[in-house]
Amino acid sequence: MKTFSIKEALGYGWDTTINNIGLVIGMSVFVLALKILSSIVQRMSNFVSLPYVVAFSFCSILLAIISILVSIGFIKIFLRIYDGEKPKFREIFNYQNLFWKFIAGSIIYAFVVAVGTVFLIIPGIIFAIAFAFTTIVIVDKNLGPIKAMKESARVTKGVRWKLLGFGLLLILINIGGAIAFGIGTIITMPLSLFGAIFVYRHLASQ
């Protein structure tokens, strides 16, 4: 029977975050700055005249693309750290070949979960857990979205309710980080991702 330890996952997340603190803080601050900049652009677009709306819309789209590329790089670099490699911050934009697969996987995942939630809440929760590792699988194995979802379903089979508890715990940890004016997320965000990768690799190996 598949299993994993939440304590070990969080312990790994914490230890790996601390052991790679320079890289982790640099990446986290970069992500936080992108979010703040995106928020500023969106708010300013509500107060500009029509000729500038197009320019602000272009900026919003560009920032969204950059954010997706950063998310891909974030996951890939953390996977490489798990594998014992020592990636550099500048490599965060080296994985643009995964861009469309990542977007497709994210959209299909969101759609499936939304459909399950609309009809009955429980199926939505089950789908959310079963396919939770979809984007990680895409980045890890360069699979298409459907194959990645099937792999995620295989990996999570038998431990989905425990994964629900783990996911809720990560949400609480990140809420705690966000309460500190968002600064705490610089640590809690990478800790959560490292913990999720630990669980993913642990279950995949079984």
C-alpha positions in Angstrom: 0.0 0.0 0.0 1.3 3.5 -0.9 2.0 5.9 1.9 4.0 8.9 2.8 4.9 10.9 5.9 3.6 14.5 6.2 6.2 15.1 8.9 9.0 14.0 6.6 7.7 16.0 3.7 7.5 19.2 5.8 10.9 18.4 7.3 12.4 18.0 3.9 10.8 21.2 2.7 12.2 23.2 5.6 15.7 21.7 5.5 16.0 22.1 1.7 14.7 25.6 1.9 17.3 26.5 4.5 20.1 24.7 2.7 19.4 26.6 -0.5 18.3 29.8 1.2 20.1 32.2 -1.2 18.6 30.7 -4.4 15.2 30.2 -2.7 14.9 33.8 -1.4 16.1 35.2 -4.8 13.4 33.2 -6.7 10.7 33.9 -4.1 11.4 37.6 -4.1 11.3 37.6 -7.9 7.9 35.8 -7.9 6.5 38.2 -5.3 7.8 41.2 -7.3 6.0 39.9 -10.4 2.8 39.5 -8.5 3.0 43.0 -7.1 3.9 44.5 -10.5 0.9 42.7 -12.1 -1.4 44.0 -9.4 -0.2 47.5 -10.0 -0.6 47.3 -13.7 -4.1 45.9 -13.4 -5.2 48.7 -11.0 -3.6 51.4 -13.1 -5.4 50.2 -16.2 -8.7 51.1 -14.5 -7.7 54.8 -14.4 -6.1 55.4 -17.8 -7.7 56.8 -20.9 -8.6 54.6 -23.9 -5.3 55.2 -25.8 -3.3 53.7 -23.0 -5.6 50.7 -22.3 -4.0 48.7 -25.1 -0.5 49.4 -23.7 -1.6 48.3 -20.2 -3.3 45.2 -21.6 -0.1 44.3 -23.5 1.9 44.7 -20.2 -0.6 42.5 -18.4 -0.3 39.7 -21.0 3.5 40.0 -21.0 3.6 39.8 -17.2 1.3 36.8 -17.3 3.6 35.0 -19.8 6.6 35.8 -17.6 4.8 34.5 -14.5 4.0 31.2 -16.3 7.6 30.8 -17.4 8.8 31.5 -13.9 6.4 29.0 -12.4 7.8 26.3 -14.8 11.4 27.3 -13.9 10.6 27.3 -10.2 9.3 23.7 -10.4 12.1 22.4 -12.6 14.8 23.9 -10.5 13.3 22.5 -7.3 13.0 19.1 -9.0 16.7 19.3 -9.9 17.6 20.2 -6.3 15.7 17.1 -5.2 17.8 15.1 -7.6 21.0 16.4 -6.0 21.9 19.0 -8.7 22.9 22.6 -8.0 21.0 24.8 -10.5 21.5 28.5 -10.8 18.9 31.3 -10.6 19.6 32.4 -14.2 18.3 29.0 -15.4 14.7 29.9 -14.4 13.9 30.8 -18.0 15.5 27.8 -19.6 12.4 25.7 -19.9 10.2 27.6 -22.3 9.7 24.5 -24.4 7.2 23.4 -21.7 5.1 26.5 -21.9 2.2 25.3 -24.0 2.0 21.9 -22.3 2.0 23.7 -18.9 -0.8 26.1 -19.9 -2.9 23.3 -21.4 -2.4 21.1 -18.3 -3.3 24.0 -16.0 -6.5 24.8 -18.0 -7.7 21.2 -18.3 -7.0 20.6 -14.6 -9.0 23.7 -13.6 -11.8 22.8 -16.0 -12.1 19.2 -14.7 -12.1 20.3 -11.1 -14.7 23.0 -11.9 -17.0 20.6 -13.6 -16.7 18.1 -10.8 -17.4 20.9 -8.2 -20.5 22.2 -10.2 -22.2 18.9 -10.3 -21.2 17.6 -6.8 -18.6 19.0 -4.5 -17.1 15.7 -3.6 -16.1 14.7 -7.2 -14.5 18.2 -7.5 -12.4 17.5 -4.4 -11.5 14.0 -5.7 -10.5 15.4 -9.1 -8.4 18.2 -7.5 -6.4 15.6 -5.5 -6.1 13.0 -8.1 -4.7 15.4 -10.7 -2.9 17.6 -8.2 0.6 16.7 -9.6 -0.3 17.3 -13.2 1.9 20.4 -13.8 4.7 18.9 -11.8 4.6 15.8 -14.0 4.6 17.9 -17.1 7.7 19.7 -16.0 9.4 16.6 -14.6 8.7 14.2 -17.5 7.8 16.6 -20.4 4.5 14.8 -20.9 1.4 16.1 -22.6 -1.4 17.3 -20.3 -3.6 14.1 -20.7 -0.7 11.7 -20.0 0.4 13.9 -17.2 -3.0 13.8 -15.6 -3.1 10.0 -16.0 0.3 9.8 -14.3 -0.9 12.1 -11.5 -3.9 9.8 -11.0 -1.6 6.8 -10.8 0.7 8.4 -8.3 -2.0 9.6 -6.0 -4.1 6.4 -6.1 -4.6 5.0 -2.6 -3.5 8.1 -0.7 -5.9 10.8 -1.8 -7.5 11.6 1.5 -4.1 11.9 3.2 -3.0 14.2 0.3 -6.1 16.3 1.0 -5.0 16.8 4.6 -1.5 17.6 3.4 -2.8 20.1 0.9 -4.9 21.8 3.5 -1.9 22.0 5.9 0.2 23.6 3.1 -2.6 26.2 2.6 -2.6 27.0 6.3 1.1 27.4 6.3 1.0 29.8 3.3 -1.9 31.7 4.9 0.4 32.2 7.9 3.1 33.4 5.7 0.8 35.8 3.9 -0.4 37.3 7.2 3.1 38.7 7.8 2.4 41.3 5.1 3.2 38.6 2.5 6.8 38.5 3.5 6.5 35.1 5.1 5.6 33.6 1.8 9.2 34.0 0.7 9.9 31.0 2.9 6.5 29.2 3.1 6.0 29.1 -0.7 9.3 27.2 -1.5 8.9 25.1 1.6 5.4 24.0 0.3 6.8 23.2 -3.2 9.7 21.3 -1.8 7.3 19.3 0.4 5.0 18.6 -2.5 7.9 17.5 -4.7 9.1 15.2 -1.9 5.6 13.6 -1.7 5.4 13.3 -5.5 8.7 11.6 -5.9 8.1 9.4 -2.9 4.8 8.2 -4.3 6.1 7.9 -7.8 8.9 5.6 -6.7 6.3 3.3 -5.1 
